[in-house]
Amino acid sequence: MEDKIEVLGTSMDCLTAKETMLRTMQFMENDSVDTIEIMTMDSLMNNRDDEIWREQIKEFKLTLPGEPEILKAADVHDKIKLKETENRVFLKMFMKYLQKNQKRIYLLADTEEEIIRAENAIRRYNRGIRLSGHACLHPDDNREEEVVNDINGTETDCVLSVLSSPYQESFISRYRTLLNTKLWFGCGPMLSRSYDDRMLLHQIKHFFRKTMFRRQVEKQQKEK
């Protein structure tokens, strides 16, 4: 039976990178659209009081902690899982799988700038990954059905989303049954974060994020 953790009211799967990759490969063989989400501290903090968002998260086949601080908040001390999460091992394995098996991915982001950042990050992971298309989506644009039709017309194997939360979860919750693809992979900011980590400004921001996250977790534990 798979390991589960719960942090700030959100349940997540606590698996090794190899276990997660095996599940993902099974998903890619299914006929229906399966869904994976990589969770961040920001998503957990910003949406902790959003009941609709938490219900949408429950629909995902796999919800993965994307930062070691999330594991630590759930009292997970497994060194392998902590190190794999910190080094984003599963994400690297998945990118290699996409390239090796010549899978086609469609990229979704909030802005053109985020599209460019995501495409650059994908190339850093593996230059051989095949992009079937991309689109910018915003809740106020009324382009959702147009984008769904575009995805369905490209023979895409995986939709890779770096949309902001909670819009990312809302979109796939409403359109999952209409997408003609194998997998929806919601990775948000985690796709490019490996390359942002080296920037001093990002390191400072991350320090404050960790501090705020610990405080919210401690507050919830006291309330219980």
N, C-alpha and C positions, 0 to 999 in steps of 0.2 A: 504494500500500500504506500502511495506516495506521501512524502512529508508535506505538511501544511503549516504555515505560520499566519498570524494575524497581527497587524500593526495599524494603529489608529482606525480600527474598525474595518479594515480591508483584508480579506483573506488572500494569501498568495501561495504559490507552489515553491517548495524549497528543495530543488533537485540539483544534482551535479550537472555540469555542462554536457557530459556524455549522455546522461539520462534524458536531458532536455532535447538534445539533438536527435536521439532515437525517436522520441515522440514526434518531433517536427517532421522527420522523414516519413513517418506513418501518415501524418496529416497531408503531406504532398502526394500521397497515393489515393486519397479519398476523393469522392465525387463532390461532396458538399464543401462549402467554404469553412475552414477551421480558422480560429483566431488566437493570436498570441499578443500579449502586451508586456512590455518591460516597464515596470513601475519605478518612479523616482520619488525622492523625498518631497520635492515640490508638489507633485501630484497628490500624494497622501495628505500633505498639510493643507493644500488649497481646497481639496474636495472632501475633507473629512466629515463635513456636515451636510453633504449633498446626497440625499437618499437615492435619488434617481441615478446618479453617477455610480453609486455602490451596487445598485441592482444591475446596471449595465456591465460592470466589471465581472459580476458573477456569471455572465453569459460566455465569457472568454474560456476557451479550452485550457489555456495556460496563462497564468498571470505571474510574472517573474520579478523578484526584487532586483533592481538594477544597480543598487549601491550597497556596499558592505554595511553601512550604517543602519540600513533597514534590517538586515540579518541580526546585527548586534542588538537592536531594539527589541527583537523577538527572542533574545537570549540564545541565539545560534552561535556556537563557538567552534564549529567544524572548520578547521584551517583550510581544507581543500575548497569548500564552498565559499568561504570568505575571500580567498585568493582568486578563485575563478570569477567571482562577481566583480572584484576590484579591477581585474585585468580584462573583463568583458570577453571571456573565453568563448562562451556560447555564440556571441555575436560574430566573432571571428570565424568560428567553425561553420556557422550558417552561411556567411559570405563565401567561404571556400566551397561549400556544397553547391551554392547557386552557380558558381563559375564552373566547377568540375562537371556538373550535370546540364550545363547550358540552359538553365532556367531563365525565363524572361521576367523582369520585374517592372512594375509601374510605380512611379514615385509621386507621393502626395505631400504637399507642404502648404504653409500659410501664405508665403510670399515668394516672389521670384528670387529674392536674396537667399531664402532658406532652401529653395530648389538647388541653387548653385552650390551652397555649402554642403548639402546632402550628396550631390553628385560628386563633388571633390572628395568627400569622405569615403564614398563607395569606391572610387578609383584608388584611394590609398589602401583600402582593404584588399582589393583585387581588381586590377585593370580589365580582366576578362569578363566581368559581369555584364550581362546583356540588358540594356534598358529598352523597354518597349514603348515608353512614353512617360510623360509627367504632367502634372496639373497643379495649379494653385486653387485652394478652396478657402472660402471665408463664409461664415454663417449668413451674412447679409447679401451675398452675391447671387443667390438663386441659380447656381450652376450645378447643383448636385446631380440631378438626373442627366444632364449633359455629360458630366464627368464619368458617371457610371456607364453610360452608353459608350463613351470613348474607351474605357477600360475593357469593356466586353468585346470591343471590336479589335483588340490588339493581341488576342491569344496569350494573355498574361498568366504566368504561373503564380506570382506572388505580388500583392500590393504592399509596398513598403511605405508606411505612413510616418511622417515626422510632424503631423499636425499637432497643434496645442491641445492640451487637456483643459476642459472636458469635451471640447468639440470633437476630438478624435474618437472618443468612445461613443458619443451621440451619433456620429455619422455611421459608423459600422453597425451599431445597434439597429438603425433604421434601414440600412441598405444591404445587410449581409446576404439576405435571401435572393437579392437581385444581381449580385456580382457573379460573373462567370470566371472564377479563378479558384485556385487550390487553397491559397493561404492569405490571410490578412495579418500583417506583422506591424503592430504599433510600437515603434521604438522611440518616438518623441525625440528629445534632445540627445539621447544616448548614442545615436549613430555617429555624431561628430565630436562628442565630448572627449574621446580619447586624445584628440589632437588639440583640444582647447585646454586640457589639463596642464599643459606646459606653460601657459600664460600666467603671469603674476596676478593680473586682475582676476582671472578665473579662480586662482588659488585662494585669494582673499574672499571672494564671494562664496566659495565652497565652505570656507571656515565658518562664516556666518550662517550659512544654510544648515550646517551640521549642528551648530549651537541652537538654532531655532527648533530644529527637528527634535533634538534631545529634550528640550523644554516641553514641547507639546506631548511627547511620549510620556515624560515624567508626570505631567499634569493629568493626563488620562489615567495613568496608573493610580494616582492619588484619589481621583474621583471614583474609581472602582472600589 
